[in-house]
C-alpha cells in the first residue's frame, strides 16, 4: 500500500514544509484521536507527548496538543525526553496514545512524528492507514465545548525514566571506578543520560549536553563519533557512549578510541544472556544489513540469527511474533524486550556495562567478539517519481551479482523508506570482488535513474 504520510518510522520531513507543518500535525492529532475515541467509546482518553530538542518541536508540540484537546483528549506534556521514555511513560501513565516529536539522527531542520499505542509499541500499519485517511477528512466531528480536553505537564517525567533505566542494571553491581564519556548529541537525553551513569557511581564526562534548537546531531552523537573517540583517548576514559537525537540508538567507543557498532554490541549482549539463560529461544533478531560475521559468530555459539527488514519497527514485529527478547540494527537500535518496547540506547549501554563489570574485561576485548567481513554500502539518489529498481538492466545486474555471491557473500539492494535513495550493500570475504559488484550495480542504477 502506497502511503502519503507515514514511512517506516512515522511521519518525517523538513520542518515547516509539508508534511512537517503545524497544520498537518494538528490534523494527525485529530485523526489519531478520532480513531482512538471511536474504538474506545470514552470521551476523555489520555495522550502523552514528548519531543527532542529541535527548534521546530515547539511548533509541532503545540499544534498536536491543540488537535488532541479539540477532540476531547487530555494531554500530558513531557518536554524533551528520549523516544523509549515516551513509550515507557505511555504505559506507566495508562495513556491511550504516546507521541514522540523527533527526526531521530537527522539534522535539526528535519522533524518527525512517531505514534505509540497504549502498550508502548508503535502503531500497526492498519491503524496508521486509518489515521492517514482521517488526515484528509475535513468534516471530522470535534468535541463539544464541555468535553474539550485538559492539558498538564508531568514535572517528574525525567525522574521516572531515570529510575526505570537504573532498575534494568543488575542488582549488586555499580559503575564505580569507570570513567565514561557520554555524548548526548545535544538531543533528548542531554539531562537523563549523564544523570543515570552518575547515580550508578561512574565518573561521567558529558558531551553534547548544550542544545540550542539548531545543533542536535551536529558533529556529535551516534552518527558522528569522531569527537567522542578523541575525547575518550584524551581523557584516558574506559569507554564512550554515543546516543542519537532521540536516544533510541547506541554506538560505543572502547578505551583505545575504536568505534563499536550495533552488531558488536548485540553480540556482547546475546552471548552474555545465552550464558545466563536469559536469551529467549537462543536467537537474536537483526536486519538484513547486519554483518555476515555476526551471523557466523552467533552460529558458533548455538545462537540463531533471525533477519528482519530494515527498520526497528520490523525488528520489534519479528521479536514479538517469534517470542525473542534481543534484537536490533547495525546502526545502533538495540531492542531488549524484557525491559522496553523500542530501541533504548541507555538501557542497551547498561547491559554492555554489566558484562564489562561481571567479566572484568575492558571494552576493547569485549568488542572483538567477531571480525566483520568486508561490507560495502553505497547510496544512489534519484528524482522522486522514478522507479529505477523496475528497470530491466538494473534487475539483470542484480541477478548477475547474486549468482557471483551465492557461496561466499550477500547482496542487498533496497529503496530507502524515508528518502529517494537506493541503498546497495554487498559483503563477503573478497573485498575487491564485492566492491566491484557494488560499483557496477550503482552505475547501472544511476544510468536507469537518468533515463527516467
PyMOL commands that set and color helices and strands:
alter all, ss='L'
color gray80, all
select helices_A, chain A and resi 22-40+57-70+83-92+125-135+145-147+157-166+192-199+226-234+262-276+280-282+292-300+312-322+345-359+363-366+388-390+392-404+431-451
alter helices_A, ss='H'
color red, helices_A
select strands_A, chain A and resi 6-7+10-14+46-51+74-80+97-101+110-117+151-153+179-183+203-207+239-243+250-253+259-260+283-287+304-308+326-328+334-336+375-381+409-415+421-428
alter strands_A, ss='S'
color yellow, strands_A
deselect
rebuild
show_as cartoon
